[in-house]
């Protein structure tokens, strides 16, 4: 069994941690792998080679980086490529999904906006997964029940589709309490990728255990809905306050922003 995390960004794109710093903090949290998915638009061919090489040089018997990319598509839809390291000029999400698959990598739609649900359901090419809980986008307290419901509708056409759980880690003062436990004995990149593709994992957060099939008891979905709505109201209240201050020419201190990132 391997403990790790999905969806992290480094200083190769818009993250605040270097790869070396990511290695240290996740080892301290008892993890032995991390799937990094820096934004593809930050790279050219030379820099992506450095990125992949550094991930390899910082990997050993105690910890493994799985390098990947996050592709930005039309409409600001984001597609994660776990294990994908090739750039593309396409911004069509279905083309990007095929591009990821051609590398033997895992395509996952990241933090899908509610407005995207009908669009995704019309796709002819579906990804292997939907990110049903992203603790940066959805918040640390609860995911959106609608994303789990979207996954179950998509599984009617593609039963192999998985529920993915990601931190979307960017900032040093960001919540990092959502992890994955893989049913996998090897720390090699291919073994981790295969275990993810087969859904051989459980997501862990506090006392919650969430499966790769994304099937949850109705009462848990209802609780998620209540908690998510309460958290979202508070987030909107704080955002409106920030916007009012900015209109008055008052900038919110970075130290306060950092503390709010710990909360949300």
Secondary structure, DSSP 8 states (H G I E B T S, - for coil): -EEEEEEE--TTTT-SS-HHHHHHHHHHTT-SEEEEEEEGGG--HHHHHHHHHHHHHT--SS-EEEEEEEEE-GGG-EEEEET-----S---HHHHHHHHHHTT-EEEEES--GGGHHHHHT-SS--SEEEEEETTTT-SS---HHHHHHHHHHTTT-TT-EEEEE--B--TTS----EEEE--S--SHHHHHHHHHTT-EEEEETTEEEETT----HHHHHHHHHHHHHHHHHHHHHHHHHHHHHHTT----HHHHHHHHHH-
